[in-house]
Amino acid sequence: SYQVPDGTTIIGMSAFANSTLSSISLPNTLEFIDEVAFANCSNLKSFALPASVLEIGNNAFDLCYEDCNDDYNYYKSVATVAQDIQIPADSKLSRLGNRALPFAKKVFISKFLTQNIRKAIGNPMVTVDKDNPVYSSQDGVLYNKKKTELIMFPSCKGGTFKCPGSVVKVDSLAFDDNRDLIKIVFNKGLRVIQDNAFTNCQSLTEVELPATLVELNGNVWNVRPEFTNNLEKVTVDKNSPLFCSINGVLFSKDKKRIIVYPQGKGGDTYIVPEGVETIGARAFWGCNLKKVVLPKSLREIEKEAFSECLFLKRIDIPAAVEFIGVDCFYKYFEQDSLVNVYFHSAEAPTFEESEMGSARFFVPKKSMDSYKEMIDPSYEIKGY
C-alpha cells in the first residue's frame, strides 16, 4: 500500500504503472492524474478518488494497456477483472481521457463531465449528477439528457430489459460485453440501432423490435468466436413497414433480403427461402450451421456474410449470383479450416475484393480462366 503525500497535485505519466500495489490513498489536493499513471496495476482492485480531481488522462487505470490492440486479451481481461472506483457525489471531475477507467464497476458522472464518456469507460453501472446538462441515468443505464438516446448499458445487469419508450436511438456498443442479459424489449418509438450495439452479449436469447424501427443491419449482434452466442430469435412487430421475422430470422419486409440469422438458433441446416435476393452483411456471422442452402433467386452476397461460421464446410453459390462481398468466409481463429465454395455460374460474379477469407473454390472447368481473373491467386481453385 502507499499514501500519496498531502500537497501533491499531479500524479505523472506512468508514475505507478506495472506496480504490484493493492492499495493506495490519494490526497484531497490531487487535481490531475496523467496518462497510464496506474496502467496494468492489476492488484489495485479498489480505491477512492478525491473530489478535488479535475482530470484523468488516457489509459490512466487501464489494466491491459500493453494489449490495447489485441482484442482477445482485451476481452479476456474484461471477463476477469473489475475495479471498485469510488467517485464522490461532490466530485469536480471534468475530463476523462480515452480508456481512462475501462474496468470500473461503477462510475459517478459529475455535472462537469460533458464529453468523451463513452470512450473513457467500459460498461459500468452509471449514476449521473442531476445537474449534468448532457447525460442522464436510470437504474445504472446511461442516456442523453432527454433519454432519447441509449448510450451504455451496464455489463453486469441481467434478466430482461424493457427499453424506455422515449428512446429513439441505441448507440454503437451500447450493450457491449454484457454477460447476463437474456432478453431485450424495445418499445414503440425506437428508430435506429447502430452497428455493434450488442457485441459479445453472450447470454442474450431474444430481442423484440418495434414497428417504428427504420435502421438496423447484421453488424449489431457480433459475438467473438471464443465466446458462446445464445441468440435464438429476433422478433419484430407485425406492423413494421421495413422488417419481418420468420421463425426468429430477420428479413426485409418484402422477404428479398435476409438481415440476421441468430447465432444461437438450433439446427445444423438452414434453407434460405426461395425469393431471397440478398444475403446481408454479416447475416450469418458466427452461426453454428453446418449447411446453408441458398435459393436460385439469390443475386448478391454482401461482405462477411458467412464470416466466423466455424462449422460450415461447404456452400454452393447459385448461378444467378452476380456479386460477392469481401471476406465472406473469413475466420479469425481457424484460418486453416477452409470452406469449400462451389460456384455454378459459367461466368464469375463480381467480387468486391479478391480477398474472401478461409476458402477453397470449385468452379466449372470451362470457366477456370474467368474465375482466376477475379480471385486472388493465393487461393486454391479447382475445376469440376
C-alpha positions as CSV (number, residue, x, y, z in Angstrom):
1,S,0.0,0.0,0.0
2,Y,1.1,3.6,-0.4
3,Q,-0.2,7.0,0.7
4,V,0.5,9.8,-1.7
5,P,1.7,12.8,0.3
6,D,-0.7,15.7,1.1
7,G,0.0,18.7,-1.2
8,T,0.5,16.5,-4.2
9,T,-1.5,18.0,-7.2
10,I,-0.3,15.8,-10.1
11,I,0.5,12.1,-10.5
12,G,2.7,12.0,-13.5
13,M,2.7,9.8,-16.6
14,S,3.4,6.1,-15.8
15,A,4.1,7.0,-12.2
16,F,2.7,3.7,-10.8
17,A,2.4,1.8,-14.0
18,N,3.0,-2.0,-13.7
19,S,3.3,-1.8,-9.9
20,T,2.1,-4.5,-7.5
21,L,0.2,-2.0,-5.3
22,S,-3.0,-3.4,-3.9
23,S,-4.0,-0.2,-2.0
24,I,-3.4,3.5,-2.5
25,S,-4.6,6.6,-0.7
26,L,-4.9,9.8,-2.7
27,P,-4.8,13.3,-1.1
28,N,-7.5,15.9,-1.3
29,T,-5.1,18.2,-3.0
30,L,-4.8,16.0,-6.1
31,E,-6.1,17.6,-9.3
32,F,-4.5,15.7,-12.3
33,I,-3.8,12.0,-12.9
34,D,-1.7,11.7,-16.1
35,E,-1.7,9.1,-18.9
36,V,-1.1,5.5,-17.9
37,A,-0.3,6.6,-14.3
38,F,-1.7,3.3,-12.9
39,A,-1.7,1.2,-16.0
40,N,-1.5,-2.5,-15.5
41,C,-1.8,-2.3,-11.7
42,S,-3.9,-5.5,-11.7
43,N,-3.7,-5.8,-7.9
44,L,-5.4,-2.4,-7.4
45,K,-9.0,-3.6,-7.1
46,S,-10.4,-0.7,-5.0
47,F,-9.6,3.0,-4.4
48,A,-11.2,6.3,-3.8
49,L,-10.8,9.4,-6.0
50,P,-10.8,12.7,-4.1
51,A,-13.4,15.2,-5.0
52,S,-10.5,17.6,-6.0
53,V,-9.5,15.5,-9.1
54,L,-10.3,17.5,-12.2
55,E,-8.8,15.4,-15.0
56,I,-7.8,11.8,-15.6
57,G,-5.6,11.1,-18.7
58,N,-5.7,8.4,-21.3
59,N,-5.4,4.8,-20.1
60,A,-4.7,6.0,-16.6
61,F,-6.2,2.9,-14.9
62,D,-6.2,0.6,-18.0
63,L,-5.4,-2.9,-16.8
64,C,-4.4,-4.2,-20.2
65,Y,-2.6,-1.2,-21.6
66,E,0.1,-3.1,-23.4
67,D,-2.6,-5.3,-25.1
68,C,-4.9,-2.4,-26.2
69,N,-4.6,-3.5,-29.9
70,D,-5.1,-7.2,-29.1
71,D,-8.8,-7.8,-28.9
72,Y,-8.6,-11.3,-27.5
73,N,-6.5,-10.2,-24.5
74,Y,-8.8,-7.2,-24.0
75,Y,-12.0,-9.2,-23.8
76,K,-10.3,-11.9,-21.6
77,S,-9.3,-9.2,-19.2
78,V,-12.7,-7.7,-19.1
79,A,-14.2,-11.0,-18.1
80,T,-11.9,-11.5,-15.1
81,V,-11.0,-8.1,-13.7
82,A,-13.1,-5.2,-12.4
83,Q,-12.2,-2.2,-10.2
84,D,-14.3,-0.6,-7.5
85,I,-13.6,3.1,-8.1
86,Q,-15.3,5.4,-5.6
87,I,-16.1,8.8,-7.1
88,P,-17.7,11.2,-4.5
89,A,-21.0,12.9,-5.2
90,D,-19.3,16.3,-4.9
91,S,-16.6,15.4,-7.5
92,K,-15.2,18.2,-9.7
93,L,-14.0,15.7,-12.3
94,S,-14.5,17.4,-15.7
95,R,-12.4,15.4,-18.1
96,L,-11.7,11.7,-18.8
97,G,-9.2,10.6,-21.4
98,N,-9.7,7.6,-23.7
99,R,-9.9,4.4,-21.7
100,A,-9.2,6.3,-18.5
101,L,-11.4,4.0,-16.4
102,P,-12.2,1.0,-18.7
103,F,-12.6,-1.6,-15.9
104,A,-14.6,0.4,-13.4
105,K,-17.7,-1.4,-12.0
106,K,-19.4,1.8,-11.0
107,V,-18.9,5.4,-12.2
108,F,-20.4,8.7,-11.0
109,I,-20.6,11.3,-13.7
110,S,-20.4,14.8,-12.2
111,K,-22.2,17.8,-13.6
112,F,-18.9,18.9,-15.1
113,L,-18.3,15.8,-17.2
114,T,-20.0,16.5,-20.5
115,Q,-17.9,14.8,-23.2
116,N,-15.9,11.6,-24.2
117,I,-17.7,9.5,-21.6
118,R,-18.2,6.5,-23.9
119,K,-14.6,6.3,-24.9
120,A,-13.4,6.7,-21.3
121,I,-15.3,4.0,-19.5
122,G,-16.3,0.4,-20.2
123,N,-19.8,-0.6,-19.4
124,P,-20.2,0.1,-15.7
125,M,-23.2,0.9,-13.6
126,V,-23.6,4.7,-14.0
127,T,-25.0,7.4,-11.8
128,V,-25.3,10.9,-13.4
129,D,-25.5,14.1,-11.4
130,K,-29.0,15.6,-12.0
131,D,-27.4,18.9,-12.9
132,N,-25.4,17.4,-15.8
133,P,-26.5,19.2,-18.9
134,V,-25.6,16.4,-21.4
135,Y,-26.2,13.0,-19.7
136,S,-28.8,11.3,-17.5
137,S,-29.1,7.8,-15.9
138,Q,-31.8,5.4,-14.8
139,D,-31.1,2.1,-13.0
140,G,-27.4,2.3,-13.9
141,V,-28.1,2.8,-17.7
142,L,-26.5,5.9,-19.4
143,Y,-28.7,8.1,-21.6
144,N,-28.5,11.5,-23.1
145,K,-30.2,14.2,-21.1
146,K,-33.7,13.7,-22.7
147,K,-33.4,9.9,-22.6
148,T,-33.9,9.7,-26.4
149,E,-30.5,8.0,-26.9
150,L,-29.4,4.9,-25.0
151,I,-25.6,5.3,-24.8
152,M,-24.4,2.5,-22.5
153,F,-26.0,-0.5,-20.7
154,P,-24.0,-2.0,-17.7
155,S,-22.3,-5.3,-18.5
156,C,-23.3,-6.6,-15.0
157,K,-27.1,-6.2,-15.5
158,G,-29.0,-9.3,-16.4
159,G,-32.6,-10.6,-16.9
160,T,-35.0,-8.8,-19.2
161,F,-34.5,-5.1,-20.1
162,K,-37.5,-3.1,-21.3
163,C,-36.2,0.0,-23.0
164,P,-37.9,3.3,-22.1
165,G,-40.4,4.5,-24.7
166,S,-38.6,7.8,-25.0
167,V,-35.5,6.1,-26.6
168,V,-35.2,6.8,-30.4
169,K,-31.6,5.6,-30.9
170,V,-29.4,2.8,-29.5
171,D,-25.7,3.7,-29.8
172,S,-22.9,1.6,-31.2
173,L,-21.5,-0.7,-28.4
174,A,-24.4,0.3,-26.1
175,F,-24.7,-3.3,-24.7
176,D,-21.2,-4.3,-25.4
177,D,-19.8,-7.3,-23.4
178,N,-22.9,-7.9,-21.3
179,R,-22.7,-11.4,-19.9
180,D,-26.1,-11.8,-18.2
181,L,-28.8,-10.0,-20.2
182,I,-31.3,-12.6,-21.5
183,K,-34.0,-10.6,-23.3
184,I,-34.4,-7.0,-24.6
185,V,-37.8,-5.5,-25.4
186,F,-37.7,-2.2,-27.4
187,N,-40.8,-0.1,-27.2
188,K,-42.6,1.8,-29.9
189,G,-40.6,4.9,-30.8
190,L,-37.2,3.3,-31.4
191,R,-35.9,4.2,-34.9
192,V,-32.2,3.4,-35.0
193,I,-29.9,0.6,-33.7
194,Q,-26.3,1.3,-34.6
195,D,-23.7,-1.2,-35.6
196,N,-22.2,-3.4,-32.9
197,A,-24.8,-2.4,-30.4
198,F,-25.0,-6.0,-28.9
199,T,-21.4,-7.1,-29.4
200,N,-20.5,-10.0,-27.1
201,C,-23.8,-10.3,-25.4
202,Q,-23.3,-14.0,-24.7
203,S,-26.5,-14.8,-22.7
204,L,-28.9,-12.8,-24.9
205,T,-31.5,-15.2,-26.4
206,E,-34.2,-12.9,-27.7
207,V,-34.7,-9.3,-29.0
208,E,-38.1,-7.8,-29.7
209,L,-38.1,-4.9,-32.2
210,P,-40.9,-2.3,-32.7
211,A,-42.7,-1.3,-35.9
212,T,-41.0,2.2,-35.7
213,L,-37.5,0.8,-36.3
214,V,-36.0,2.0,-39.6
215,E,-32.3,1.3,-39.3
216,L,-30.6,-2.0,-38.4
217,N,-28.3,-4.5,-40.1
218,G,-26.4,-7.7,-39.4
219,N,-23.5,-5.9,-37.7
220,V,-25.3,-5.5,-34.4
221,W,-25.1,-9.0,-32.9
222,N,-21.4,-9.9,-33.3
223,V,-20.0,-12.3,-30.7
224,R,-16.4,-13.2,-30.9
225,P,-15.7,-16.9,-31.8
226,E,-14.1,-17.7,-28.4
227,F,-17.4,-16.8,-26.7
228,T,-20.7,-18.6,-26.9
229,N,-23.7,-16.9,-28.6
230,N,-27.1,-17.9,-27.4
231,L,-29.3,-15.6,-29.5
232,E,-32.2,-17.7,-30.7
233,K,-34.6,-15.4,-32.2
234,V,-35.3,-11.8,-33.3
235,T,-38.9,-10.8,-33.5
236,V,-40.4,-7.6,-34.9
237,D,-43.8,-6.0,-34.7
238,K,-46.1,-7.3,-37.5
239,N,-46.9,-3.7,-38.4
240,S,-43.3,-2.9,-39.3
241,P,-43.1,-1.5,-42.9
242,L,-39.5,-2.4,-43.3
243,F,-38.8,-5.7,-41.4
244,C,-40.4,-9.1,-40.7
245,S,-39.4,-12.2,-38.8
246,I,-39.7,-15.8,-39.9
247,N,-39.0,-18.4,-37.3
248,G,-36.8,-15.9,-35.4
249,V,-34.8,-15.0,-38.5
250,L,-34.9,-11.3,-39.5
251,F,-35.8,-10.3,-43.1
252,S,-36.7,-7.2,-45.0
253,K,-40.5,-6.8,-45.2
254,D,-40.6,-8.0,-48.8
255,K,-38.6,-11.1,-47.8
256,K,-36.0,-10.4,-50.5
257,R,-33.2,-9.7,-48.1
258,I,-32.0,-11.8,-45.1
259,I,-30.6,-9.5,-42.4
260,V,-29.9,-11.6,-39.3
261,Y,-29.7,-15.3,-38.7
262,P,-29.5,-15.7,-34.9
263,Q,-26.2,-17.2,-34.0
264,G,-27.6,-19.4,-31.2
265,K,-30.5,-20.7,-33.2
266,G,-30.7,-24.5,-33.1
267,G,-30.3,-26.9,-36.0
268,D,-27.5,-27.9,-38.4
269,T,-29.1,-26.9,-41.7
270,Y,-30.9,-23.7,-42.8
271,I,-32.6,-23.4,-46.2
272,V,-32.8,-19.8,-47.3
273,P,-36.3,-19.3,-48.6
274,E,-36.8,-19.0,-52.4
275,G,-37.4,-15.4,-53.3
276,V,-34.5,-14.0,-51.2
277,E,-32.2,-12.0,-53.5
278,T,-29.6,-10.7,-51.0
279,I,-27.7,-12.1,-48.1
280,G,-27.0,-9.0,-46.0
281,A,-23.6,-8.1,-44.5
282,R,-22.7,-10.4,-41.6
283,A,-26.2,-12.0,-41.8
284,F,-24.8,-15.5,-40.8
285,W,-21.8,-14.2,-38.9
286,G,-20.6,-16.7,-36.3
287,C,-23.6,-19.1,-36.6
288,N,-23.2,-22.8,-35.8
289,L,-24.7,-24.1,-39.0
290,K,-23.1,-27.0,-40.9
291,K,-25.0,-26.4,-44.0
292,V,-26.7,-23.4,-45.7
293,V,-28.8,-24.0,-48.8
294,L,-29.0,-20.9,-51.0
295,P,-32.0,-20.2,-53.3
296,K,-31.9,-19.9,-57.1
297,S,-33.3,-16.4,-56.7
298,L,-30.1,-15.2,-54.9
299,R,-28.3,-12.3,-56.7
300,E,-26.0,-10.8,-54.0
301,I,-23.9,-11.9,-51.0
302,E,-22.6,-9.0,-49.0
303,K,-19.4,-8.6,-47.1
304,E,-18.6,-11.1,-44.2
305,A,-22.0,-12.8,-44.7
306,F,-20.6,-16.1,-43.5
307,S,-17.6,-15.0,-41.5
308,E,-16.7,-17.0,-38.4
309,C,-19.0,-19.8,-39.4
310,L,-16.6,-22.4,-37.9
311,F,-18.7,-25.5,-38.8
312,L,-19.6,-24.6,-42.3
313,K,-17.6,-26.9,-44.6
314,R,-19.4,-26.5,-48.0
315,I,-21.6,-23.9,-49.6
316,D,-23.0,-23.9,-53.2
317,I,-23.3,-20.5,-54.9
318,P,-26.3,-20.4,-57.3
319,A,-25.7,-19.5,-60.9
320,A,-27.7,-16.2,-60.6
321,V,-25.3,-14.7,-58.0
322,E,-23.8,-11.5,-59.5
323,F,-21.9,-10.0,-56.6
324,I,-19.9,-11.4,-53.6
325,G,-18.6,-9.1,-50.9
326,V,-15.2,-9.0,-49.2
327,D,-14.3,-11.6,-46.5
328,C,-17.4,-13.7,-47.0
329,F,-15.8,-16.7,-45.4
330,Y,-13.3,-15.1,-43.0
331,K,-12.2,-17.0,-39.9
332,Y,-10.1,-15.2,-37.3
333,F,-9.1,-18.2,-35.1
334,E,-9.4,-21.1,-37.6
335,Q,-8.0,-19.7,-40.8
336,D,-6.8,-23.2,-41.8
337,S,-10.3,-24.6,-41.6
338,L,-11.5,-24.0,-45.2
339,V,-15.0,-23.7,-46.6
340,N,-15.4,-25.5,-49.9
341,V,-17.2,-23.0,-52.1
342,Y,-18.8,-24.3,-55.3
343,F,-19.7,-21.9,-58.0
344,H,-22.4,-22.9,-60.5
345,S,-22.2,-19.9,-62.9
346,A,-20.4,-20.2,-66.3
347,E,-19.1,-16.6,-65.7
348,A,-17.5,-15.4,-62.5
349,P,-19.6,-13.0,-60.4
350,T,-18.2,-9.6,-59.5
351,F,-16.1,-9.7,-56.3
352,E,-15.9,-6.7,-54.1
353,E,-12.3,-7.6,-53.5
354,S,-10.2,-10.6,-54.4
355,E,-9.9,-11.5,-50.6
356,M,-12.7,-13.7,-49.4
357,G,-11.3,-15.4,-46.2
358,S,-10.8,-19.1,-45.4
359,A,-12.0,-20.9,-48.5
360,R,-11.1,-23.0,-51.5
361,F,-13.0,-22.7,-54.7
362,F,-14.6,-25.2,-57.1
363,V,-15.7,-23.8,-60.5
364,P,-16.9,-25.2,-63.8
365,K,-13.8,-26.4,-65.7
366,K,-14.7,-24.4,-68.8
367,S,-14.8,-21.2,-66.6
368,M,-11.5,-21.6,-64.8
369,D,-9.9,-18.6,-66.6
370,S,-12.9,-16.4,-65.8
371,Y,-12.7,-17.1,-62.1
372,K,-8.9,-16.9,-61.9
373,E,-9.1,-13.3,-63.2
374,M,-11.4,-12.4,-60.3
375,I,-10.0,-14.4,-57.3
376,D,-6.7,-13.7,-55.6
377,P,-4.0,-16.2,-56.9
378,S,-3.2,-17.4,-53.4
379,Y,-6.5,-19.2,-53.3
380,E,-6.8,-22.9,-54.4
381,I,-9.2,-23.1,-57.4
382,K,-10.2,-26.4,-58.8
383,G,-12.4,-27.3,-61.8
384,Y,-15.2,-29.8,-61.7
